[in-house]
Amino acid sequence: MIKKVLIPNRGEIAVRIIMAAHDLGIKTVVTLSELEKDTLPAQISDEVHFFPDGPFSENYLSIPLIIDLAKKYNANGIHPGYGFLAENHLLVEACEANKIIFIGPSAENLKQMGDKQMARSIAQKARVPLTPSWEGSIEDILAQSSEMTFPILIKAAMGGGGKGMVICNNHTELSEQLPAVARQAERYFGDGRIYAERYLNSPRHIEVQVLADSMGQTIHLFERECSVQRRFQKVIEEAPAPNLSPEKQNEFCNDALKLCKAINYKSAGTLEFLLDEDGKHYFLEMNTRIQVEHCVTEEITGIDLVKWQFKIANGEQLNIAQNDISIRGHSIEARVYAEKPDDNFQPSPGDITYINWPSQNEFRLEAGFNQPATIHPQFDPMIAKIIVHQASREEAIKQLKSKLNQTVLLGISTNLLYLNNVLEHPLFLEAKVNTHFCELEHIKLLEQKSNLKNLASLSYALLRFNPENGIDGFWRIHPYINYTFDGEHITASYTKEGHGINSLRNMETSFVQNLIIEDHYLRYELEGDIIEAFHFSDNEKFEIIINNQAHHIIASDILPAYQADKTKETNSQGKVLKAPLPGQVMKILVNEGQGVKKGDALIILEAMKMENHLNAWKDGIIEQIHITNGEKVKSNQLLITTN
């Protein structure tokens, strides 16, 4: 019986496990980087062990260390969450050798399904449909390329989480990318084996949640739709999958159960499938752990998956029959990332200076912190998950939009506006998306809404004119204000009755009602619509955020506290390469004295579990390399000097 559990993980999944354990009367000890002393896991766990800052191989990925810590803290159970060691059979074997209960599948299950090539073989024997694939060494795969119909997807045999995957459209790309993916697979998963499979052009991504106990009873908890993805990583998930016939739903769930029974699976797990345009589905992989998107399944079934992981690990038998499980309403989850959608979703580490999470009603928030925090470059860029559950899909979309609009994270770039645009896109509203949706609709999903600019301008004027809560209140002397918005100089005047704002730009008056101005928050009614905005100021500079869209305004009638220093040194010569974001130098691809052409790869920089290739911006000669392989660098740190 598990009395205390060690959680070698961090962020929102650590919080989720801690809360489930506490509900079951189980004590917790969580392992965290010393950089995360102010996060929620550190606050709510019974005990905390802080790792010194260092490479994952010396902390989160060190099995001997994890086992030693479990013994040190007298934890007789280990729950790995997802990522890190969650699907490493060596951890399970180490737990067994040290009489520690592993909360998850058996080591054999992890070997069978953690190895994507072996999993495909098992699926084939179980008569579950598969896409064509090619395996072996890089040379073996290339030798079979004449049999391939492009595009082809290269995958790491031990991959997961969207890592170790590249699409190739021709033989040249295949030969170039195979070594790169093998290198990435070795780095992230400790196993350089890769394989190639036929890439479906417009599939939907459907997955089935299962639970299985050690007595052989296996049940499914229906399916989820996970087709909204960027860079092979999910952005929005929902349950149940929309526009799926009952017959097709049964096919998915039955195939999932067949695979579980074929390997005598135990614990929670997820079977992932692709559904093509012709209605045919193919087994993709099995995740032998709890998943990020498990929340939407919990919402529609009322079954706590993490608690059941603990119960099954304790030897309890499932007391839920398949016929007892039904779908209740619709649930959608949005993943909030620290990233720049308009810059190929590059990670955006840094300090969050202000947070506003939505009010805690009619939705579920899973996050690793509840106060301003630092997003560190060595960790995954996911910040939080916002989950809603409503009677219908339409109501769930409306509710999720509302909660996203109430979410503010200042100091870093996020995908909040991008998520909002996804929820408003006609294809998403009609449930006609596939895994290429984000790629094909990228430009539209980045769009700024012009109608929000007018509301931002009005909101700013309300702030300045409000006599009680306004920022400066000087309207009593001067009944007008001047400001610059999107390069346009605007003068606005105020009519006290009905809070009317008359913009001299267009000679139209906007009357608002029920105006509420609080610290950083503004709410009012305009022509029957409720407008919510967040406001921030730094002397004459103002930021107004409406529906996750930020607008910057400069007050022309406020004297700045300082003049900008225009004498700052700039790099007008274009002779240096600086780090675009903090990270670790994976590989330096050039030498001092070497000539390079524009576009040549210079450095591979790893940041937030992603490889970033830094290329030459002009022809030249490498004069000096200022960093070394493996070195951690800060944003804007000097890397290379050229002639």
QUIPEWO-V307848 format. One record per backbone hydrogen bond with DSSP energy under -1.0 kcal/mol. CO is the residue of the C=O (numbers start at 1). NH is the residue of the N-H. E is the energy in kcal/mol with one decimal. If there is no record, write none. Layout:
co=<CO/CO>
nh=<NH/NH>
e=<E/E>
//
This chain:
co=<3/4/5/6/7/7/10/11/12/13/14/15/16/17/18/19/20/21/22/27/28/29/30/32/33/36/39/40/41/47/49/51/55/56/56/59/62/63/64/65/66/67/68/69/70/71/76/77/78/83/85/88/88/89/90/91/92/93/94/95/96/101/102/106/107/108/109/110/115/116/117/118/119/120/121/122/123/124/129/132/134/137/138/139/142/144/145/151/152/153/154/155/156/157/160/164/166/168/170/171/172/173/174/177/178/179/180/181/182/183/184/185/185/186/193/195/196/197/203/204/205/206/207/208/209/210/211/212/213/217/219/222/224/225/227/228/228/230/233/235/237/238/239/245/246/247/248/249/250/251/252/253/254/255/256/257/258/260/267/269/270/271/272/272/273/274/275/276/280/282/285/287/287/291/293/294/295/296/297/298/300/304/305/306/307/308/309/310/311/312/321/322/330/331/332/333/334/336/336/337/337/338/340/340/343/346/350/354/356/359/364/366/368/373/375/376/377/381/384/385/386/387/388/390/392/393/394/395/396/397/398/399/400/401/404/408/410/415/416/417/418/419/420/422/425/426/427/428/434/436/437/441/443/444/451/452/453/454/455/456/457/458/459/460/461/462/466/473/474/474/479/481/482/482/483/484/485/488/490/491/492/493/495/496/499/500/501/502/503/508/510/513/516/518/520/521/522/523/524/525/526/529/531/533/534/536/538/540/541/542/543/544/545/546/549/551/553/554/570/575/577/577/579/583/584/585/587/591/594/596/597/600/602/603/604/604/605/606/610/612/614/614/616/620/621/622/624/628/631/633/634/637/639/640/641/641>
nh=<27/77/29/79/9/31/14/15/16/17/18/19/20/21/22/23/24/26/25/5/47/7/49/51/36/39/43/44/45/30/32/34/58/59/61/62/66/67/68/69/70/71/72/73/75/74/101/6/103/86/88/91/92/93/94/95/96/97/98/100/99/78/104/110/111/112/113/114/119/120/121/122/123/124/125/126/128/127/283/198/196/141/142/143/145/147/148/199/168/197/166/195/159/116/163/156/154/152/174/175/176/177/178/181/182/183/184/185/186/187/188/189/191/190/157/155/134/153/435/275/226/273/224/271/221/269/219/267/216/213/211/209/207/238/229/235/236/233/230/335/333/225/331/249/250/251/252/253/254/255/256/257/258/259/260/261/262/265/212/210/287/208/284/285/206/282/204/279/276/274/272/270/289/294/296/298/299/300/301/302/328/308/309/310/311/312/313/314/316/315/324/325/390/239/388/237/386/383/384/339/415/348/343/345/346/340/375/410/408/361/387/385/40/352/350/379/608/338/336/366/334/364/332/330/396/397/398/399/400/401/402/403/404/405/407/356/353/419/420/421/422/423/424/425/429/430/432/431/437/440/441/445/446/447/455/456/457/458/459/460/461/462/463/464/465/466/470/476/477/478/494/492/556/557/490/554/488/485/483/504/481/502/500/499/512/495/510/493/507/503/501/525/523/521/535/518/533/516/531/513/529/526/524/522/545/543/541/555/538/553/536/551/534/549/546/544/542/484/572/642/639/640/636/633/606/630/604/594/622/620/600/616/589/614/586/587/612/584/607/605/602/603/599/596/643/593/641/631/585/583/637/579/626/577/623/624>
e=<-2.4/-1.2/-2.1/-2.2/-2.1/-2.1/-1.2/-1.7/-2.4/-2.2/-2.5/-2.5/-1.9/-2.7/-2.6/-2.0/-1.2/-3.0/-1.5/-2.8/-1.4/-2.6/-2.7/-3.8/-2.3/-1.2/-1.2/-2.3/-1.7/-2.1/-2.7/-2.2/-2.2/-1.8/-2.8/-1.6/-2.3/-2.5/-2.3/-2.5/-2.1/-2.0/-2.7/-2.3/-3.0/-1.1/-2.9/-3.1/-2.8/-2.7/-1.8/-1.1/-1.1/-2.4/-2.1/-2.4/-2.5/-2.2/-1.2/-3.0/-1.2/-2.4/-1.5/-2.0/-2.2/-2.5/-2.6/-2.2/-2.7/-1.8/-1.6/-2.2/-2.4/-2.2/-1.9/-1.9/-2.8/-1.2/-3.4/-2.6/-2.8/-2.7/-2.4/-2.2/-1.5/-2.0/-1.2/-1.8/-3.2/-2.1/-1.8/-2.4/-1.6/-3.9/-1.7/-1.6/-3.1/-2.8/-2.0/-2.5/-1.8/-2.6/-2.0/-2.8/-2.2/-2.2/-2.3/-2.8/-2.2/-2.0/-2.9/-2.4/-1.2/-1.0/-2.7/-3.0/-3.3/-2.8/-2.8/-2.4/-3.1/-3.1/-2.6/-2.5/-3.0/-1.9/-2.8/-3.6/-1.2/-2.2/-2.4/-1.9/-2.1/-2.1/-1.2/-2.9/-1.2/-1.9/-2.6/-2.6/-3.2/-3.2/-2.8/-2.6/-2.0/-1.8/-2.4/-2.3/-2.7/-2.3/-2.2/-2.1/-2.2/-2.1/-2.0/-2.5/-1.7/-2.5/-1.2/-2.8/-2.9/-2.8/-3.2/-1.0/-1.9/-2.3/-2.5/-1.8/-3.1/-2.4/-3.2/-2.0/-1.4/-1.7/-1.0/-1.9/-2.2/-1.7/-1.5/-2.5/-2.2/-1.7/-1.7/-1.7/-2.5/-2.8/-2.1/-1.6/-2.6/-1.7/-1.6/-1.3/-2.6/-2.4/-2.4/-2.0/-2.3/-3.5/-1.4/-1.2/-1.2/-2.3/-2.1/-1.5/-1.3/-2.2/-3.5/-2.3/-1.9/-2.2/-3.1/-2.4/-3.0/-3.7/-1.8/-1.4/-3.3/-2.9/-2.9/-2.5/-2.4/-3.3/-1.6/-3.1/-2.0/-2.5/-2.0/-2.4/-2.7/-2.4/-1.8/-2.1/-2.5/-2.3/-1.6/-2.3/-2.0/-2.7/-2.1/-2.3/-2.1/-2.2/-1.0/-1.2/-2.6/-2.1/-3.2/-1.5/-2.1/-3.0/-2.4/-2.3/-1.0/-1.1/-1.3/-2.4/-2.2/-2.2/-2.8/-2.3/-2.0/-2.3/-2.0/-2.1/-2.2/-1.8/-1.2/-1.1/-1.7/-2.0/-1.3/-2.2/-1.2/-1.0/-3.3/-2.1/-1.8/-2.6/-2.4/-2.6/-2.4/-2.5/-2.7/-1.9/-1.4/-3.5/-2.5/-3.1/-1.7/-1.6/-2.5/-2.8/-2.7/-1.3/-1.1/-3.3/-3.0/-3.1/-3.3/-2.2/-2.1/-2.9/-2.0/-2.8/-2.8/-2.9/-1.8/-2.8/-3.0/-2.6/-2.1/-2.1/-2.3/-2.0/-2.2/-2.7/-3.0/-3.0/-1.4/-3.3/-3.0/-1.5/-3.3/-2.9/-3.2/-3.2/-2.8/-1.9/-2.8/-2.3/-2.5/-2.9/-2.9/-3.0/-2.5/-1.5/-2.5/-2.8/-2.4/-3.1/-3.0/-1.6/-2.8/-3.2/-1.4/-4.3/-2.7/-1.9/-2.9/-1.9/-1.9/-2.4/-2.9/-2.7/-2.1/-2.0>
//
